[in-house]
Amino acid sequence: MLLGVLNPKRVLRDVKPGLVVADNKLLRVVTYEPKIPENTPKPRYLENLMTIADNLANYFRLVLRNNPKRFKEELRRFEK
């Protein structure tokens, strides 16, 4: 997402994430809670972050296996 185009506060309000991992430079600007800096996740969040990473890896593995033509499209959509 482009911060200049989208209002980050509105995006967070609309999406309502369970956890925000923010860049250290943006940490003071992000008011949404819970939030953690990207380079120092607290131990209690590590399990959640590992689960998210595992779920993403499984999702993209299944997309690649079941519909390889759609893989690049899904990856681009996810990276936005």
C-alpha positions as CSV (number, residue, x, y, z in Angstrom):
1,M,0.0,0.0,0.0
2,L,1.2,3.4,-0.8
3,L,1.1,5.7,2.3
4,G,0.8,8.8,0.1
5,V,-2.3,7.5,-1.6
6,L,-4.1,5.8,1.3
7,N,-4.8,7.0,4.7
8,P,-3.0,4.5,7.0
9,K,-5.3,5.3,10.0
10,R,-8.4,4.6,7.9
11,V,-6.9,1.4,6.5
12,L,-6.1,0.1,10.0
13,R,-9.6,1.1,11.2
14,D,-11.3,-0.6,8.3
15,V,-9.2,-3.8,8.3
16,K,-9.0,-4.1,12.1
17,P,-5.9,-6.3,12.3
18,G,-5.1,-8.3,15.3
19,L,-1.5,-7.1,15.4
20,V,0.4,-4.3,13.6
21,V,4.1,-4.9,12.8
22,A,5.4,-1.4,12.1
23,D,8.7,-0.1,10.7
24,N,10.7,1.6,13.5
25,K,10.4,5.0,11.6
26,L,6.6,4.7,11.6
27,L,6.2,3.3,15.1
28,R,5.4,6.7,16.7
29,V,2.9,7.5,13.9
30,V,0.9,4.3,14.2
31,T,-1.6,4.6,17.1
32,Y,-3.3,1.3,16.5
33,E,-2.8,-1.3,19.3
34,P,-1.4,-3.9,19.6
35,K,1.7,-2.9,17.6
36,I,5.3,-4.0,17.7
37,P,8.4,-2.8,16.0
38,E,9.3,-5.0,13.0
39,N,12.9,-5.7,14.2
40,T,12.1,-6.7,17.8
41,P,9.0,-8.8,18.1
42,K,8.0,-9.6,21.7
43,P,8.3,-13.3,22.6
44,R,4.5,-13.5,23.1
45,Y,4.0,-12.5,19.5
46,L,6.5,-14.8,18.0
47,E,4.1,-17.8,17.9
48,N,1.5,-15.6,16.1
49,L,4.1,-14.3,13.6
50,M,5.3,-17.9,12.9
51,T,1.7,-19.0,12.4
52,I,1.1,-16.2,9.9
53,A,4.3,-17.0,8.0
54,D,3.4,-20.7,8.0
55,N,-0.1,-20.0,6.7
56,L,1.2,-17.7,4.0
57,A,3.8,-20.3,2.9
58,N,1.1,-23.0,2.8
59,Y,-1.3,-20.8,0.8
60,F,1.3,-19.9,-1.8
61,R,2.5,-23.5,-2.0
62,L,-1.1,-24.7,-2.7
63,V,-1.7,-22.0,-5.3
64,L,1.6,-22.9,-7.0
65,R,0.7,-26.6,-7.0
66,N,-3.0,-26.3,-8.0
67,N,-2.9,-23.3,-10.3
68,P,0.6,-22.2,-11.3
69,K,-0.7,-19.6,-13.8
70,R,-2.4,-17.8,-10.9
71,F,0.6,-17.8,-8.6
72,K,2.2,-14.5,-10.0
73,E,-1.1,-12.7,-9.9
74,E,-1.8,-13.8,-6.3
75,L,1.8,-12.8,-5.2
76,R,1.4,-9.4,-6.8
77,R,-2.0,-8.9,-5.1
78,F,-0.5,-9.9,-1.7
79,E,2.5,-7.6,-2.1
80,K,0.2,-4.6,-2.5
